[in-house]
Amino acid sequence: MVAFVDAGGRGAFFALTSLYLTTVVGIPVTAVGLALTFAGGVGLLSSLAFGHLADRWSARKMLLALHLLQGCALEAYIVVRDLPSLAAVASLVMLAQQGNSSVRSAAVGRAFLGDERVRIRATMRTVTNLGMAVGTSVAAIPLAVGTGHAYRITMAVAGALFLASALMLTRLPAHRVDARRFAVTDTRDTARPATPGRPPHRNMPFLAVTALSGVFGIQFGLFEVAMPMWVVGHTQAPDVLVSLLLLVNTGVVIALQIPMSRTTADVRGASRTMARAGRLMAGACVLWAAAGWAPPTAAVAVLLAAALVHSLAEIASSAAGWVLSFELADPERTGAYQGVYQTGYALGAMAAPAVVTLTVIDLGTPGWALLALVFLASASGIAMIARRAAEAREPNTATHQCKRSAASPDTSPPRRSGPAFATAETSNQ
């Protein structure tokens, strides 16, 4: 429920922000872009910092504080009047948003194990997309009314939703999501201080996967930035098709994210899934490009097919990324690793608008071909690293299982189950 409420607030808010700032407040477009770029940089630092802090402080308390901060910062947009105030408020929003993402990922990593993590992340993403769709639909009301008062009321409600989410998070069990101060010994009758573990910057496979995931993450900007400009300026399809394609993407993710994620339960499964995502994304690029050469009716069909294939690639890459971001990380530094991984995606998101504009919009079909190769290469690189990691783990896993078979079953730690955290995080009613 928290994920749904948060997404509803974001969907309503971000659908209005740019128009509110430029048409109601009167801030120039270039100034808005400058302020939001600065805020994006703050968000990058926030991902790293809060991921690091999530290994030392209470994740539950930080989630509560960050939700309160984001709610208040969204409310503060109402009093923005110039560039300095916009930069300050937008920076607070991005600090809370990106920090929230790192801390939430660390909390999921501690509360669940193995395929449970993928299931919960898939559920959260599905609920998030549904909430974003509802929020975006609500934003149509102030857009239709067109008055500053209507904009401000909707934005105030969006901020209030985050404050409501903070209240829901009070039910989140701290013992499930907070970092452990002590580790249980092999005999389980004493406890010792938890070891710090290997830091992310010394884990080269993890850093490589993070960097390549950031490159592959440019595909989000491809759909959000390049697709509308490509449809309107480079195909004979009607302009209204842009909205339909966005709905196709949202609908496919909502319908298929959970079932398609079930086949990605371990590192080897993530390797296969990521390789498939690369092939799908390359195919989507071919279809997007082909639409530019097709007559009107055929262009509509090709664009719908491109949106479908692109969405399937997005689902597959997300599922593989969730597995690898946890399984290649040191469990004693879950927060730090999630902060680094989230930063990699954030860097890709920052670069995406410029990259997709300079390729597909400026170059056309050759640009699509270039991006297809980039996506295929980055996905293949991730798949190769994951495959090698899985092969390296198999002998260790076999040895570990042989040792455990000689021990009493009672010496194994209890497996953490999903209901308590899921209730607080995704189905709190």
KOLSE-285060 format. One record per residue (C-alpha): residue in one letter; x, y, z. Coordinates in pm, 1 decimal, padded with zeros to 6 digits, always signed. Last residue first. Layout:
# KOLSE-285060
<A <X Y Z>>;
...
# end
This chain:
# KOLSE-285060
<Q <-00459.0 -00155.8 +00424.7>>;
<N <-00090.5 -00243.3 +00419.8>>;
<S <-00034.9 -00464.1 +00120.2>>;
<T <+00301.8 -00359.0 -00018.4>>;
<E <+00537.8 -00244.8 +00254.2>>;
<A <+00377.8 -00321.1 +00588.2>>;
<T <+00200.6 -00636.2 +00484.1>>;
<A <+00488.4 -00749.2 +00268.4>>;
<F <+00724.7 -00707.4 +00562.4>>;
<A <+00522.1 -00932.3 +00789.3>>;
<P <+00408.5 -01178.6 +00521.3>>;
<G <+00738.8 -01262.4 +00352.3>>;
<S <+00926.1 -01535.3 +00526.5>>;
<R <+01274.4 -01537.4 +00667.8>>;
<R <+01433.9 -01876.2 +00669.4>>;
<P <+01533.9 -01993.7 +01014.0>>;
<P <+01905.8 -02032.8 +01075.1>>;
<S <+02044.1 -02385.1 +01030.7>>;
<T <+02164.0 -02555.3 +01349.3>>;
<D <+01834.8 -02740.0 +01397.5>>;
<P <+01900.0 -02952.8 +01091.9>>;
<S <+02184.6 -03117.9 +01281.8>>;
<A <+02513.1 -03125.6 +01095.9>>;
<A <+02646.0 -03380.6 +00851.5>>;
<S <+02430.5 -03249.1 +00566.1>>;
<R <+02555.5 -02898.0 +00641.3>>;
<K <+02911.4 -02983.6 +00542.7>>;
<C <+02799.4 -03144.9 +00219.3>>;
<Q <+02579.6 -02842.4 +00139.0>>;
<H <+02869.8 -02603.6 +00189.5>>;
<T <+03093.2 -02807.8 -00039.5>>;
<A <+02826.7 -02810.5 -00311.6>>;
<T <+02769.4 -02435.9 -00274.6>>;
<N <+03141.1 -02361.7 -00295.7>>;
<P <+03172.0 -02568.5 -00613.5>>;
<E <+02869.5 -02387.9 -00764.5>>;
<R <+02970.4 -02034.8 -00668.0>>;
<A <+03238.0 -01981.7 -00931.2>>;
<E <+03003.1 -02102.7 -01204.1>>;
<A <+02730.9 -01862.0 -01088.0>>;
<A <+02975.3 -01570.1 -01082.6>>;
<R <+03093.7 -01661.1 -01432.0>>;
<R <+02735.1 -01664.9 -01558.0>>;
<A <+02659.2 -01333.2 -01389.9>>;
<I <+02961.5 -01166.9 -01548.8>>;
<M <+02867.1 -01306.2 -01891.9>>;
<A <+02503.1 -01199.0 -01859.7>>;
<I <+02604.1 -00845.7 -01758.8>>;
<G <+02837.1 -00819.1 -02058.4>>;
<S <+02572.7 -00957.2 -02293.6>>;
<A <+02324.0 -00699.2 -02165.0>>;
<S <+02573.5 -00417.4 -02222.0>>;
<A <+02660.3 -00541.1 -02571.9>>;
<L <+02298.8 -00589.5 -02683.1>>;
<F <+02195.6 -00251.1 -02545.3>>;
<V <+02486.5 -00073.0 -02715.3>>;
<L <+02432.6 -00261.6 -03043.3>>;
<A <+02064.7 -00165.7 -03049.8>>;
<L <+02163.7 +00191.2 -02965.0>>;
<L <+02385.8 +00208.9 -03273.2>>;
<A <+02115.1 +00061.0 -03495.3>>;
<W <+01863.3 +00316.0 -03364.5>>;
<G <+02110.1 +00593.8 -03441.1>>;
<P <+02166.2 +00459.2 -03791.9>>;
<T <+01785.6 +00473.4 -03841.7>>;
<G <+01751.8 +00836.8 -03739.3>>;
<L <+02077.3 +01024.3 -03678.4>>;
<D <+01957.3 +01332.1 -03485.6>>;
<I <+01653.3 +01180.5 -03313.0>>;
<V <+01787.4 +00826.2 -03269.1>>;
<T <+02141.7 +00909.9 -03163.2>>;
<L <+02200.5 +01259.6 -03024.9>>;
<T <+01853.2 +01270.3 -02867.9>>;
<V <+01883.8 +00924.1 -02714.1>>;
<V <+02219.2 +01007.2 -02555.3>>;
<A <+02125.3 +01355.5 -02430.7>>;
<P <+01802.8 +01238.5 -02265.4>>;
<A <+01964.9 +00920.1 -02126.3>>;
<A <+02268.2 +01067.8 -01949.8>>;
<M <+02085.0 +01154.1 -01629.4>>;
<A <+01896.9 +00823.8 -01629.9>>;
<G <+02219.0 +00630.7 -01677.9>>;
<L <+02375.2 +00815.7 -01385.4>>;
<A <+02068.3 +00733.7 -01173.7>>;
<Y <+02095.6 +00365.7 -01263.2>>;
<G <+02456.6 +00357.0 -01147.9>>;
<T <+02364.2 +00549.7 -00834.5>>;
<Q <+02100.8 +00288.1 -00748.1>>;
<Y <+02368.7 +00019.3 -00766.9>>;
<V <+02605.9 +00216.5 -00543.8>>;
<G <+02336.1 +00278.0 -00283.0>>;
<Q <+02229.1 -00085.6 -00299.3>>;
<Y <+02585.9 -00194.5 -00227.5>>;
<A <+02620.2 +00044.5 +00067.2>>;
<G <+02287.0 -00067.6 +00212.3>>;
<T <+02356.9 -00439.9 +00183.2>>;
<R <+02692.3 -00415.2 +00352.9>>;
<E <+02688.6 -00731.0 +00568.1>>;
<P <+02522.1 -00924.5 +00285.8>>;
<D <+02821.2 -00860.1 +00053.0>>;
<A <+02669.0 -00794.7 -00288.1>>;
<L <+02665.6 -01020.3 -00595.1>>;
<E <+02335.2 -01178.9 -00487.7>>;
<F <+02158.8 -00853.1 -00406.6>>;
<S <+02223.0 -00633.3 -00711.2>>;
<L <+02231.9 -00947.8 -00925.7>>;
<V <+01878.2 -01060.5 -00839.9>>;
<W <+01724.1 -00715.3 -00876.1>>;
<G <+01904.4 -00654.5 -01204.1>>;
<A <+01774.2 -00975.3 -01358.2>>;
<A <+01414.6 -00882.8 -01274.3>>;
<S <+01456.5 -00529.2 -01410.6>>;
<S <+01619.7 -00652.5 -01730.7>>;
<A <+01332.0 -00893.9 -01799.2>>;
<I <+01059.1 -00635.1 -01739.2>>;
<E <+01229.4 -00371.0 -01956.0>>;
<A <+01284.1 -00621.9 -02235.7>>;
<L <+00914.8 -00713.4 -02226.0>>;
<S <+00824.4 -00342.7 -02238.3>>;
<H <+01045.1 -00286.2 -02544.5>>;
<V <+00881.5 -00583.0 -02719.2>>;
<L <+00533.9 -00441.8 -02653.0>>;
<A <+00623.5 -00083.8 -02746.8>>;
<A <+00787.7 -00203.2 -03068.3>>;
<A <+00480.2 -00408.5 -03159.5>>;
<L <+00259.0 -00102.9 -03105.0>>;
<L <+00497.4 +00103.1 -03317.9>>;
<V <+00488.4 -00155.7 -03597.9>>;
<A <+00107.6 -00162.7 -03601.5>>;
<V <+00079.2 +00217.6 -03606.6>>;
<A <+00345.6 +00245.3 -03877.4>>;
<A <+00158.3 -00007.3 -04092.4>>;
<T <-00146.4 +00216.9 -04094.9>>;
<P <+00050.0 +00535.2 -04166.9>>;
<P <+00301.2 +00403.7 -04425.7>>;
<A <+00627.0 +00251.9 -04289.6>>;
<W <+00982.6 +00389.9 -04304.3>>;
<G <+00991.3 +00552.5 -03959.8>>;
<A <+00819.1 +00250.1 -03809.2>>;
<A <+01120.5 +00041.4 -03909.2>>;
<A <+01340.1 +00234.6 -03664.8>>;
<W <+01115.5 +00158.7 -03367.4>>;
<L <+01099.9 -00205.3 -03481.9>>;
<V <+01477.7 -00240.4 -03504.2>>;
<C <+01515.8 -00075.7 -03163.3>>;
<A <+01263.8 -00322.6 -03018.9>>;
<G <+01466.1 -00612.1 -03157.1>>;
<A <+01777.8 -00481.8 -02982.4>>;
<M <+01573.5 -00452.5 -02663.9>>;
<L <+01449.0 -00809.8 -02696.2>>;
<R <+01797.1 -00947.2 -02758.7>>;
<G <+01936.3 -00762.1 -02459.0>>;
<A <+01650.3 -00874.4 -02235.3>>;
<R <+01713.8 -01237.1 -02333.5>>;
<A <+02076.5 -01206.6 -02222.9>>;
<M <+01953.1 -01052.9 -01898.4>>;
<T <+01714.4 -01341.4 -01835.4>>;
<R <+01981.5 -01605.1 -01897.1>>;
<S <+02226.4 -01438.3 -01659.4>>;
<A <+01954.4 -01376.5 -01400.6>>;
<G <+01873.5 -01748.8 -01402.2>>;
<R <+02238.7 -01824.6 -01332.8>>;
<V <+02242.1 -01572.0 -01048.8>>;
<D <+01927.2 -01704.4 -00885.1>>;
<A <+01546.0 -01682.9 -00892.9>>;
<T <+01474.6 -01533.6 -01234.5>>;
<T <+01199.6 -01758.1 -01372.2>>;
<R <+00939.9 -01603.8 -01141.5>>;
<S <+01008.4 -01252.8 -01274.1>>;
<M <+00789.9 -01304.2 -01583.1>>;
<P <+00482.0 -01375.0 -01367.9>>;
<I <+00532.3 -01063.2 -01149.2>>;
<Q <+00623.6 -00810.7 -01419.7>>;
<L <+00357.7 -00933.0 -01663.6>>;
<A <+00029.7 -00747.1 -01609.3>>;
<I <+00151.5 -00424.4 -01450.1>>;
<V <+00452.1 -00402.8 -01681.9>>;
<V <+00235.6 -00470.1 -01988.5>>;
<G <-00019.5 -00209.1 -01882.9>>;
<T <+00238.1 +00065.1 -01821.1>>;
<N <+00411.0 +00006.5 -02154.7>>;
<V <+00082.6 -00014.4 -02343.9>>;
<L <-00035.0 +00304.9 -02172.0>>;
<L <+00276.5 +00485.8 -02289.4>>;
<L <+00211.6 +00357.9 -02641.9>>;
<L <-00147.5 +00482.6 -02626.7>>;
<S <-00036.1 +00829.3 -02519.1>>;
<V <+00210.2 +00853.6 -02807.6>>;
<L <-00055.8 +00729.9 -03054.2>>;
<V <-00220.1 +01071.9 -03028.7>>;
<D <+00044.0 +01204.1 -03269.7>>;
<P <-00098.9 +00999.6 -03558.4>>;
<A <+00147.9 +00762.4 -03728.5>>;
<Q <+00343.2 +00892.5 -04028.4>>;
<T <+00675.4 +00857.7 -03848.9>>;
<H <+00975.3 +01084.4 -03780.8>>;
<G <+00855.5 +01392.3 -03595.3>>;
<V <+00560.2 +01281.5 -03384.7>>;
<V <+00652.9 +00917.1 -03332.2>>;
<W <+01023.7 +00989.9 -03289.2>>;
<M <+00970.6 +01281.2 -03050.6>>;
<P <+00734.2 +01075.5 -02833.3>>;
<M <+00969.3 +00772.6 -02838.0>>;
<A <+01289.4 +00964.2 -02763.8>>;
<V <+01207.6 +01098.2 -02418.6>>;
<E <+01006.1 +00845.2 -02215.1>>;
<F <+01075.4 +00528.7 -02413.0>>;
<L <+01443.3 +00592.5 -02481.1>>;
<G <+01485.4 +00745.0 -02137.7>>;
<F <+01392.4 +00409.5 -01984.1>>;
<Q <+01623.5 +00235.3 -02233.8>>;
<I <+01915.0 +00429.7 -02085.3>>;
<G <+01897.9 +00167.1 -01811.2>>;
<F <+02118.3 -00056.7 -02028.7>>;
<V <+02407.3 +00180.8 -01967.4>>;
<G <+02333.8 +00198.6 -01594.1>>;
<S <+02311.9 -00179.8 -01585.9>>;
<L <+02655.8 -00193.2 -01750.0>>;
<A <+02803.1 +00024.6 -01475.3>>;
<T <+02635.1 -00169.2 -01193.7>>;
<V <+02731.1 -00505.4 -01343.2>>;
<A <+03093.0 -00390.3 -01365.4>>;
<L <+03085.5 -00259.2 -01008.5>>;
<F <+02945.6 -00591.9 -00883.6>>;
<P <+03208.4 -00791.1 -01072.4>>;
<M <+03480.3 -00558.0 -00935.7>>;
<N <+03393.9 -00585.6 -00567.3>>;
<R <+03649.8 -00358.0 -00401.1>>;
<H <+03443.1 -00040.7 -00450.6>>;
<P <+03141.9 -00216.6 -00297.9>>;
<P <+03301.6 -00264.9 +00046.7>>;
<R <+03381.9 -00618.8 +00165.4>>;
<G <+03221.1 -00707.9 +00498.3>>;
<P <+03187.9 -00498.2 +00815.3>>;
<T <+03187.7 -00795.5 +01052.6>>;
<A <+02885.2 -00822.8 +01282.3>>;
<P <+02982.1 -00801.5 +01649.9>>;
<R <+02967.6 -01145.7 +01813.1>>;
<A <+02681.8 -01346.9 +01951.1>>;
<T <+02669.8 -01659.4 +02160.9>>;
<D <+02462.8 -01976.7 +02165.8>>;
<R <+02418.6 -02010.3 +01789.8>>;
<T <+02701.9 -02266.6 +01771.3>>;
<D <+02813.4 -02122.7 +01436.8>>;
<T <+02806.0 -01770.0 +01576.9>>;
<V <+02513.6 -01529.4 +01537.5>>;
<A <+02609.0 -01186.9 +01402.6>>;
<F <+02562.9 -00867.0 +01600.5>>;
<R <+02463.0 -00508.6 +01515.1>>;
<R <+02231.8 -00628.3 +01241.3>>;
<A <+02114.2 -00364.7 +00995.6>>;
<D <+01746.1 -00272.5 +01024.4>>;
<V <+01482.2 -00431.6 +00800.7>>;
<R <+01326.4 -00727.2 +00983.9>>;
<H <+01395.8 -00620.9 +01343.1>>;
<A <+01244.0 -00279.0 +01269.5>>;
<P <+00898.4 -00418.7 +01188.5>>;
<L <+00721.4 -00173.8 +00949.3>>;
<R <+00398.7 -00059.9 +01115.3>>;
<T <+00526.2 +00299.0 +01145.2>>;
<L <+00555.0 +00287.5 +00767.2>>;
<M <+00183.5 +00358.3 +00730.6>>;
<L <+00226.0 +00698.5 +00898.2>>;
<A <+00510.4 +00784.8 +00662.9>>;
<S <+00285.8 +00690.2 +00371.5>>;
<A <+00029.0 +00946.7 +00489.0>>;
<L <+00298.1 +01215.4 +00478.4>>;
<F <+00379.5 +01100.0 +00127.0>>;
<L <+00013.7 +01133.3 +00030.7>>;
<A <+00007.8 +01487.0 +00171.3>>;
<G <+00264.5 +01592.1 -00086.7>>;
<A <+00040.3 +01473.7 -00369.9>>;
<V <-00257.5 +01651.2 -00212.0>>;
<A <-00060.1 +01976.1 -00207.1>>;
<M <+00031.8 +01927.2 -00573.5>>;
<T <-00335.3 +01879.0 -00663.2>>;
<I <-00440.7 +02190.6 -00472.8>>;
<R <-00157.7 +02394.9 -00624.1>>;
<Y <-00243.7 +02301.7 -00983.4>>;
<A <-00612.3 +02380.8 -00935.7>>;
<H <-00525.9 +02723.4 -00788.2>>;
<G <-00293.0 +02800.2 -01076.5>>;
<T <-00579.7 +02751.5 -01318.7>>;
<G <-00593.5 +02518.9 -01621.1>>;
<V <-00912.4 +02332.0 -01538.6>>;
<A <-00822.2 +02057.0 -01786.5>>;
<L <-00465.1 +02028.5 -01659.3>>;
<P <-00597.1 +02042.9 -01303.4>>;
<I <-00815.4 +01736.9 -01377.0>>;
<A <-00567.5 +01546.3 -01598.0>>;
<A <-00339.9 +01510.4 -01295.7>>;
<V <-00579.9 +01247.3 -01161.3>>;
<S <-00494.5 +01025.5 -01458.7>>;
<T <-00124.3 +01064.8 -01387.9>>;
<G <-00183.3 +00960.8 -01028.3>>;
<V <-00379.5 +00650.7 -01128.3>>;
<A <-00114.6 +00544.9 -01378.9>>;
<M <+00162.8 +00611.6 -01127.3>>;
<G <-00019.4 +00398.1 -00869.6>>;
<L <-00048.9 +00107.8 -01113.6>>;
<N <+00316.1 +00140.6 -01205.2>>;
<T <+00412.3 +00138.6 -00837.4>>;
<V <+00194.6 -00165.8 -00764.7>>;
<T <+00369.1 -00358.8 -01040.5>>;
<R <+00708.6 -00240.7 -00924.0>>;
<M <+00632.5 -00338.2 -00564.5>>;
<T <+00514.0 -00682.2 -00670.6>>;
<A <+00825.2 -00736.9 -00881.6>>;
<R <+01046.6 -00622.4 -00592.6>>;
<I <+00863.1 -00859.5 -00356.2>>;
<R <+00892.1 -01156.5 -00591.9>>;
<V <+01256.6 -01082.5 -00670.2>>;
<R <+01342.8 -01064.4 -00301.9>>;
<E <+01150.7 -01385.3 -00229.6>>;
<D <+01363.7 -01556.5 -00496.5>>;
<G <+01665.3 -01543.1 -00269.2>>;
<L <+01607.8 -01411.3 +00083.1>>;
<F <+01385.8 -01143.0 +00231.1>>;
<A <+01389.2 -00879.9 +00507.0>>;
<R <+01753.8 -00779.6 +00469.9>>;
<G <+01754.8 -00719.0 +00095.8>>;
<V <+01412.7 -00554.5 +00111.5>>;
<A <+01543.6 -00307.5 +00369.9>>;
<A <+01852.6 -00233.6 +00160.2>>;
<S <+01631.8 -00163.3 -00140.8>>;
<R <+01415.2 +00070.2 +00069.9>>;
<V <+01724.3 +00255.2 +00196.7>>;
<S <+01855.0 +00308.6 -00156.6>>;
<S <+01518.6 +00422.5 -00297.7>>;
<N <+01444.7 +00650.6 -00005.0>>;
<G <+01776.5 +00825.6 -00049.7>>;
<Q <+01688.7 +00883.1 -00413.4>>;
<Q <+01349.7 +01034.4 -00328.1>>;
<A <+01459.0 +01228.9 -00018.4>>;
<L <+01756.6 +01394.4 -00185.4>>;
<M <+01553.1 +01443.3 -00502.8>>;
<V <+01278.3 +01630.5 -00317.8>>;
<L <+01526.7 +01835.7 -00116.5>>;
<S <+01711.1 +01929.3 -00435.8>>;
<A <+01384.9 +02033.6 -00602.8>>;
<V <+01310.5 +02265.0 -00309.9>>;
<A <+01652.0 +02433.4 -00312.0>>;
<A <+01677.6 +02463.9 -00690.8>>;
<L <+01323.1 +02601.4 -00712.0>>;
<S <+01392.5 +02858.5 -00438.8>>;
<P <+01706.6 +02974.7 -00619.0>>;
<L <+01533.0 +02985.7 -00962.0>>;
<D <+01228.6 +03189.7 -00860.8>>;
<R <+00884.1 +03178.2 -00696.0>>;
<V <+00848.2 +02840.1 -00525.4>>;
<V <+00577.5 +02860.7 -00256.9>>;
<I <+00365.9 +02570.7 -00388.5>>;
<Y <+00676.8 +02360.9 -00442.7>>;
<A <+00702.6 +02352.8 -00062.3>>;
<E <+00432.0 +02085.8 -00044.3>>;
<L <+00659.7 +01853.6 -00238.3>>;
<A <+00937.9 +01927.6 +00010.8>>;
<C <+00709.4 +01851.4 +00307.3>>;
<G <+00611.9 +01513.6 +00162.0>>;
<Q <+00970.5 +01433.6 +00068.1>>;
<L <+01097.8 +01516.1 +00416.5>>;
<L <+00827.2 +01310.8 +00588.7>>;
<H <+00899.6 +01016.4 +00359.5>>;
<L <+01271.9 +01055.3 +00425.4>>;
<A <+01220.6 +01056.3 +00802.7>>;
<L <+01002.2 +00743.8 +00801.4>>;
<L <+01238.0 +00558.0 +00568.5>>;
<M <+01531.0 +00665.0 +00786.7>>;
<K <+01360.9 +00536.2 +01100.7>>;
<R <+01291.6 +00197.6 +00941.9>>;
<A <+01640.8 +00167.9 +00798.1>>;
<S <+01785.8 +00216.3 +01146.4>>;
<W <+02139.4 +00348.3 +01122.4>>;
<R <+02468.7 +00186.6 +01031.0>>;
<D <+02420.3 -00018.9 +00715.6>>;
<A <+02146.0 +00216.6 +00592.9>>;
<L <+02395.0 +00502.2 +00629.7>>;
<H <+02598.5 +00378.2 +00333.2>>;
<G <+02288.6 +00349.6 +00114.4>>;
<F <+02187.7 +00692.0 +00241.9>>;
<A <+02512.6 +00849.2 +00126.1>>;
<L <+02538.7 +00678.8 -00211.3>>;
<S <+02182.0 +00747.3 -00320.2>>;
<S <+02195.6 +01100.5 -00176.0>>;
<L <+02501.6 +01188.9 -00381.3>>;
<L <+02313.3 +01096.7 -00697.9>>;
<G <+02002.5 +01284.6 -00581.7>>;
<V <+02204.2 +01602.2 -00530.3>>;
<G <+02320.7 +01572.3 -00889.7>>;
<G <+01960.2 +01536.5 -01001.8>>;
<A <+01873.3 +01853.6 -00810.0>>;
<F <+02132.8 +02043.1 -01013.6>>;
<T <+01976.3 +01906.2 -01331.6>>;
<L <+01632.0 +02007.8 -01204.1>>;
<A <+01750.6 +02362.8 -01141.6>>;
<L <+01913.5 +02394.7 -01483.6>>;
<G <+01609.6 +02255.0 -01663.1>>;
<V <+01379.3 +02496.4 -01482.0>>;
<A <+01611.4 +02784.6 -01571.6>>;
<T <+01607.9 +02683.1 -01937.1>>;
<V <+01227.6 +02668.0 -01935.7>>;
<P <+01194.3 +03017.0 -01793.0>>;
<I <+01018.6 +03048.5 -01451.6>>;
<G <+00668.5 +03194.4 -01487.1>>;
<V <+00506.8 +03052.6 -01173.3>>;
<V <+00193.1 +02944.5 -01360.1>>;
<T <+00316.1 +02861.4 -01711.9>>;
<T <+00677.0 +02750.2 -01656.5>>;
<L <+00672.8 +02607.8 -01303.9>>;
<Y <+00323.9 +02460.4 -01327.6>>;
<L <+00387.8 +02308.9 -01672.1>>;
<S <+00707.8 +02142.6 -01553.3>>;
<T <+00556.9 +02010.8 -01228.7>>;
<L <+00218.5 +01883.7 -01345.6>>;
<A <+00279.1 +01524.0 -01453.5>>;
<F <+00546.3 +01507.7 -01183.3>>;
<F <+00294.1 +01563.4 -00905.3>>;
<A <+00009.3 +01335.3 -01005.8>>;
<G <+00236.5 +01040.0 -01079.0>>;
<R <+00453.9 +01105.7 -00774.9>>;
<G <+00157.1 +01107.8 -00538.2>>;
<G <+00007.5 +00795.6 -00689.9>>;
<A <+00346.6 +00626.2 -00675.8>>;
<D <+00383.7 +00697.3 -00304.2>>;
<V <+00031.9 +00570.5 -00231.5>>;
<F <+00088.8 +00250.3 -00431.5>>;
<A <+00428.9 +00178.1 -00276.2>>;
<V <+00289.5 +00233.7 +00074.5>>;
<M <+00000.0 +00000.0 +00000.0>>;
# end
